[in-house]
Amino acid sequence: MIHPSLGYGENEAGNVEGSTPVVLLTGADRLSLDAAVFSLVDSHPSVCSIVYDVRPDDAAESGIVLVRSVSYAGVDGVRIGESETLPVDDCCLSCSVKHDAGRALGQLCDRTDAFLIVLPVGMEAVPVMQYLEDSFRLDAWGEAMRVAAIADVVGLDEFEERLFDDDRLCMYGVGEEGVFDDRSTGAVVVRLIHEASHVLQLPVVGAGCLTRHVDAVGACRCREIVRAVAARGAVVYEDAHDVSLDDLVVRSEDVVESI
């Protein structure tokens, strides 16, 4: 199944000074995204995470639904989680996510000192950033908020396979029951890395990709490829587990300039 057109934009957006940072997290596979989310939330326990995912739904007009999972620190630091299934009732998936993210931030703005918004697998962050920045300017609740960073998480274990994969990107599930992007996996991987102000690499487990190539000679060069694809001025981290949420927000003034 192909999800509706994402309708990504290419325009630049401004930045708004404020005290409550919003970090947008992207990735081309759910496993890497979940690993990075766990690590970033652990580094900043008071952060409120808003995680979006897609699910197939034959009863829905678009064929898919959105699942939004919110987690924030409650009394005594115990995290409170809630999940809700939402229709994809805007013109595209990207619009549905960004509009809901704006509403969610408005409702939760007084509960935390930082937000981590995790976009569905494969979704680019620039349209969401542009919409949120406009919302912050127009709505009173957003005066103290800003999009501080776009971070993309890259799992190096299967990076080479994804980079050269011409098949459609799988956003959820497998086979006929899955939800697929109409773009190739490799194209999505490149676009997500290039738009990011911060690239979080998850190191290989074991010997890495070279063990899957019988004619491989020398060392793995996946990290060099990631750096070559990343935008000029982007910060590329060797190990996502060593990165804190605070590391991503200190360079907030550079985010939009590097897009």
C-alpha positions in Angstrom: 0.0 0.0 0.0 1.2 3.5 -0.9 0.5 6.3 1.6 -0.8 9.7 0.3 1.7 12.2 -1.1 3.8 13.7 1.6 3.9 17.1 -0.1 7.3 18.2 1.2 8.3 21.9 0.9 11.6 23.5 0.2 11.3 27.0 1.7 13.4 28.4 4.4 12.1 29.4 7.8 13.2 31.8 10.5 14.1 31.0 14.1 12.5 32.4 17.2 14.4 33.0 20.4 12.8 31.3 23.4 13.3 29.2 26.4 11.5 25.9 25.5 13.4 24.0 22.8 11.7 21.6 20.4 13.8 18.9 18.7 12.5 17.1 15.6 13.9 13.6 15.2 13.8 11.7 11.9 15.0 8.2 10.7 14.6 5.7 8.0 13.9 2.7 10.3 11.9 2.3 13.4 14.5 0.3 15.4 17.1 3.1 15.1 14.5 5.7 16.0 13.5 3.9 19.1 17.1 3.4 20.2 17.8 7.1 19.9 14.6 8.2 21.6 15.4 6.0 24.6 18.8 7.5 24.9 17.7 11.1 24.5 14.9 10.8 26.9 17.2 9.2 29.5 19.6 12.1 29.1 16.9 14.7 29.9 14.3 13.1 32.1 12.0 16.1 32.1 11.6 16.1 28.3 8.1 15.5 26.9 8.3 13.1 23.9 5.7 13.0 21.2 6.2 10.0 18.9 4.3 9.5 15.7 3.9 6.3 13.8 1.6 5.0 11.0 -0.6 1.9 10.9 -2.6 0.4 8.0 -6.3 0.7 8.3 -8.5 -0.5 5.4 -11.5 1.3 6.9 -9.8 4.7 6.7 -10.2 6.7 3.5 -6.5 7.2 3.2 -5.7 3.5 4.0 -3.7 4.5 7.1 -4.0 6.1 10.5 -1.6 8.0 12.8 -0.6 6.8 16.2 0.6 9.5 18.6 2.3 8.4 21.8 3.0 11.1 24.4 5.3 10.6 27.4 6.2 13.1 30.0 7.5 13.3 33.6 4.8 13.2 36.3 5.0 13.3 40.1 8.4 12.2 41.5 9.8 11.9 38.0 7.7 8.9 37.1 6.9 9.0 33.4 3.3 9.1 32.2 2.4 7.8 28.8 -0.7 8.0 26.7 -1.4 6.9 23.1 -4.1 7.9 20.6 -5.0 6.8 17.1 -5.7 9.7 14.8 -7.2 9.9 11.3 -5.1 11.1 8.3 -7.7 13.7 7.3 -5.5 16.5 5.9 -4.4 16.7 2.3 -1.3 14.5 3.1 0.5 12.6 5.9 2.9 15.5 6.4 0.2 18.0 7.0 -1.7 15.7 9.3 1.4 15.2 11.5 2.5 18.9 11.6 -1.0 20.2 12.4 -1.5 17.6 15.1 2.0 18.4 16.5 1.1 22.1 16.7 -2.1 21.3 18.6 -0.2 18.9 20.9 2.5 21.5 21.8 -0.2 24.0 22.5 -1.9 21.6 25.0 1.4 20.5 26.6 3.5 23.6 26.6 3.2 24.2 30.4 4.2 20.6 31.3 7.9 20.5 30.4 11.1 22.5 29.7 11.8 20.7 26.4 10.0 18.6 23.6 11.2 15.8 21.5 9.0 15.2 18.5 9.6 11.9 16.7 8.3 11.9 13.1 7.0 8.8 11.3 9.7 6.6 9.6 10.9 8.4 6.5 9.1 11.7 7.0 11.2 14.8 6.4 11.3 17.5 9.2 11.6 20.7 7.3 7.8 21.2 6.5 7.0 20.4 10.1 9.7 22.9 11.3 8.3 25.6 9.0 4.7 25.1 10.2 5.7 25.1 13.9 7.8 28.2 13.6 4.9 30.0 12.0 2.6 28.7 14.8 5.0 30.0 17.4 4.9 33.5 15.9 1.1 33.6 15.7 0.0 31.9 18.9 0.6 33.3 22.4 1.5 29.8 23.7 4.4 29.6 21.3 6.1 32.8 22.2 8.5 30.9 24.5 9.1 28.0 22.1 11.5 27.4 19.2 12.5 24.6 16.9 16.1 24.1 18.2 17.3 21.2 16.0 16.5 18.7 13.4 18.3 15.4 14.2 18.4 12.3 12.0 19.4 9.0 13.5 21.4 6.6 11.2 21.9 3.0 12.1 25.3 2.0 10.6 24.6 -1.8 10.9 22.5 -1.8 7.7 23.4 1.7 6.3 24.9 0.5 3.1 22.0 -1.8 2.3 19.5 1.0 2.8 21.6 3.6 1.0 21.6 1.5 -2.2 18.1 0.0 -1.8 15.8 1.0 -4.8 12.8 -0.7 -3.2 10.1 1.5 -1.6 10.8 2.5 2.0 8.8 0.5 4.5 7.3 2.8 7.1 5.5 0.1 9.1 5.2 -3.7 8.9 6.3 -6.1 6.2 5.0 -7.5 3.0 1.5 -6.9 1.8 0.4 -5.8 5.3 3.0 -3.0 5.4 2.8 0.7 4.8 5.2 1.9 2.1 6.5 5.2 0.9 6.5 5.6 -2.9 10.1 6.8 -2.8 13.0 4.5 -2.7 14.7 3.7 0.6 18.0 5.1 -0.5 16.5 8.4 -1.6 14.8 8.8 1.8 18.0 8.0 3.7 19.9 10.7 1.7 17.3 13.4 2.1 16.9 12.8 5.9 20.7 13.0 6.5 21.1 16.1 4.3 18.3 18.2 5.9 19.5 17.5 9.5 21.4 19.9 11.6 22.6 17.0 13.7 23.2 13.4 12.5 23.2 10.7 15.2 25.0 7.6 14.2 24.3 4.3 15.9 27.5 2.2 15.8 27.6 -1.2 14.2 27.1 -4.3 16.3 29.9 -6.8 15.7 32.0 -6.7 12.6 29.5 -4.5 10.7 28.7 -4.4 7.0 32.0 -5.7 5.7 31.0 -9.2 6.9 28.2 -9.2 4.4 30.5 -8.7 1.4 32.8 -11.5 0.5 35.0 -9.3 -1.7 35.3 -6.4 0.9 38.8 -5.0 1.3 39.9 -2.5 4.0 37.8 -0.7 6.6 34.1 0.2 6.5 33.6 3.6 5.0 30.0 4.1 5.9 30.8 7.0 8.3 32.7 8.8 5.5 29.6 8.5 3.3 27.3 9.9 6.0 29.6 12.9 6.4 29.7 13.5 2.7 25.9 13.5 2.5 25.4 15.7 5.5 24.8 19.4 5.0 27.7 21.8 5.4 27.8 22.8 9.1 25.8 19.8 10.3 27.1 18.2 13.5 27.8 14.4 12.9 28.0 12.4 16.1 30.0 9.1 16.1 27.7 7.4 18.7 24.1 8.5 19.3 24.3 7.0 22.8 26.8 9.6 23.8 24.6 12.5 22.8 22.3 14.2 25.2 19.2 16.3 24.3 21.1 19.3 25.6 23.8 18.7 23.0 21.2 19.2 20.3 19.8 22.4 21.6 22.9 24.4 22.3 23.4 25.2 18.6 19.8 26.3 18.1 20.7 29.5 16.2 22.5 27.3 13.5 19.5 25.1 12.7 17.7 27.0 10.1 20.8 28.5 8.6 22.1 25.0 7.7 18.9 23.8 6.0 
